[in-house]
Each structure stands twice: as structure tokens, then as C-alpha cells.
Amino acid sequence: MFDPFKRRRRAALREEPLSPAQRAALEKNVPYFAKLSEADRAELEGLVRIFLAEKSFEGCGGLELTEEMKVTVAAQACRLLLHRETDVYPGVDAILIYPGAYRAPTQTRAGGVVIEGDQARLGESWTRGVVVLAWDHVKSGASQPADGQNVVLHEFAHQLDGEDGAMDGAPDLGARARYTSWAHVLGDEFEELSRKLHAGRASDIDPYGATNAAEFFAVVTEMFFEKPRAMKARHPALYGELAAFYRQDPAAI
């Protein structure tokens, strides 16, 4: 998967300890870290070190970037990579962090007319190597690991989705047979969510997931890690697909 130089460099990074400041930020801002097994904590720390060494960070909107911010983002993003034989977000070069919600330009079509405007956002995941995040929501998402809302998990799920060339709700699943099961289970759940919303009924899956298949995958990733027992009880087939992809069983933690 990797060239020999990258493999050796990453092996060395995995062996380096986090600095006292980095460890303090991890333990302070990412409470789920303490619930992991010793082996998983060690694996996550190694992934965090690689992430911090290979990705660039930039403070935007007047934000003064700190090591605490970088570690808090990295720890959450790397949670999606535990136990998986995968690269460390090869499509991500830079993480841009704003103090809070920011405004981004948008385009909508009404008939043949293109309407330009802007929209408040908490995060974005671009196909050109950039993830944009609002720090206040990064921090609140990390500190409230059971509310089902986590902007870092959401945006980096999009990056995993796009590793096969398209953000379409189906990441690289490996074996061809996996795609059939994935499409069947996630397709049925997506349609059920859309039917509920159209009928004015409530759903435990975030309504934003009905936007399209890519957003559905990102939304259910948040739920899988933050409300795993509820998902396993109410959507067992969906939980099973995500558990097989992420190679984790958060409901058991």
C-alpha cells in the first residue's frame, strides 16, 4: 500500500510518545479515549501522530490555531481508522478551522436561472484535499460523545466515502459482494428515512441524512459511533454493515 520510505517514517511516528500538551488535550477534550482498550488507545495515538505530521492546519476567520485544536480534530478523525488496513486520509492535505459557524458561497438553480448566495456552515469536506471545520462544534462534538452530533466524524466520513473516487455513499468496501449488501441495507434505510420525513413522522436518524446518499452515510456514521446501542437495537442490519466496514463494535464499549 505504501512506499518503503513512508512505511518506515510512519513506523517511527507510531513509536513516538505524544507530548505532555498533546496528551493533556486528548484526555481533556476527547472523553471516549478513556473508554478504549489499552491496545486501541495505543493504536489511536499512533494514528494521531501520523495525522499531525502529514496534514497541515490553518486557522481562519481570526482563529489562533493551537496544538489543542489540532489534537482534538486528529483524535476524532482517526477514530474512523481504528482496526482498518487503510491509508491515513490520503485525499486530505489541509484542515481549515474557523472559530464558529462560517459563511460559504452557494449556487442554486431555479429553472434556467442560477442564484448565487451564501450559507452558514459548520463544516465541509472537499474533493480537492481540504476539510473545513468550526472549532466550537468540533469541541462540543468531542465533549458530548453520546448526542449523535459530531462534525469531525461527519466530514471525515465524507473523505472515506470519496477514497474510491466519488462521494456517493459507498466507500471502498473491498470485495464486490460487500457492495450488494451495502446498497440493499443502506438503500432501504435511506428510503425509509425519506418516507418518514415526507409523512411528517419523526426518525431517530438525523433528517439531514435524507439529503442524498453521501449525507446519509455521514449521518449514520455519527450515529454509529455516538448512539451505537440505539442503532443496533433499532437498525440492526445498518449497524452490521457499518460495524463490518469500520471493524469496530462501539455498542460493546
Secondary structure, 3 states (H helix, E strand, C coil): CCCHHHHHHHHHHHHCCCCHHHHHHHHHHCHHHHHCCHHHHHHHHHHHHHHHHHCEEEECCCCCCCHHHHHHHHHHHHHCCCCCCCCCCCCCCEEEEECCCEEEEEEEEECCEEEEEEEEECEEECCCCEEEEEHHHHHHHHHCCCCCCCHHHHHHHHHHHHHHCCCCCCCCCCCHHHHHHHHHHHHHHHHHHHHHHHCCCCCCCCHHHHCCHHHHHHHHHHHHHHCHHHHHHHCHHHHHHHHHHHCCCHHHC
